[in-house]
């Protein structure tokens, strides 16, 4: 984990993120759309049907099956990032430093811009955006039809997530009750100190008012040991199940440390409103495509404690702590489910624990990209010079895209960064794109590219 965090911090300084100093020559040459005809017959770096979009400073590029060379799609006067394909792969939404821009890949289409910082696709034709308002109210939640520009204002939101036609969002709920504040911010006698708390709201398709809300006192009531020292005052990520029947969300406090390292995880059944406290996590949540399970990285409930942090598979509505699929002595990170929900791909590395190791495995598995089911683990990549991370499955389950970092770029003095692809068994590994470059960039690496593949 520390190696990945260090590399991620270095990569935030990367702009352009492209150069010709790579050790390999398998990355495609740059080309405008006019060069596509001349490039016919060039070796394809992406399997048929797949599409890749990425930012080079203030320029947006794509690589698609229609053209074997990268195409320049849009230029701006500020760095762009937060790139996300529409579900059907026909449009791209991104942030250009001023607001959200949506670009259709149709010939002759012009970008449409909407003033907002956060966005999520709502189907293929609309985006939900958050326009800044007062600090305590967060932003105005707006659904925008991309083609017509028609807008529908919903509510004030601190953060939001969309799945299909449904939206879940955090809204301001006023002053926090003293019992949910972190211990180090409670005054004697439990007097609140002006901290405002969020409320989770669920908006059904086409509705303007929430059908269900959950406040912090309800969350506190389902925690078996009462509120921990981290408190319950700061909203975290919201993750819909693909069938839109469940929501996993995170909460934390505002203690001096801990929110980044550990957050409290809750499970909500949207239809019944049943709320369950799951545990604590130090990483993202990943739902299985069939909504049968989700996977998360479990933490010990205190900052930088209880190493290693195992990866756990849990069924929504199930009892117990779920099934641990991490052996002792390792930390697993960045999980993603295969399309058939049979396995998880993830980054694994030796545990970096504090103090003496009491439960280390005799032989710690090598660092790299792995897959795992409840029955077995399989290593796909390993290199003493490179750090592989951020794996993603293709829609048909045949391919995995991942990031490869290091060694240091000869002229820039920070790690080289490349996008690679391989088959799901680890074979046929090849570089798709060299993301090495120099200079500062406004967005972290994960915001600088997005990969679209057709469903199986």
Secondary structure, 3 states (H helix, E strand, C coil): CHHHHHHHHHHCCCCCCCCCCCCCCCCCCECCHHHCCCCCCCCCCCCCCCEEEEEECCEEEEEECCEEEEEEEEECCCCCEEEEECCCCCEEEEECCCCEEEEECCCCCCCEEECCCEEEEECCCEEEEEEECCHHHCEEEEEEECCCCCEEEEEEECEEEEECCEEEEEEEEEECCHHHCCHHHCCCCCCCCCCEEEEEEEECCCCCCCCEEEEHHHHHHCCCCCCCCCCCCEEEEEEECCCCCEEEEEEECCCCCCCCCCEEEEEEECCCCCEEEEEEEEEEEEECCCCCCEEEEECCCCCCCCCCCCEEEECCCCCCCCEECCCCCEEEEEEEECCCCCCEEEEEEECCCCCCCCCCCCCCCCCEEEEECCCCEEECCCCCCCEEEEEEECCCCCEEEEEEEEEECCCCCCEEEEEEEEECCCCCCEEEEECCCCCCCCCCHHHCEEEECCCC
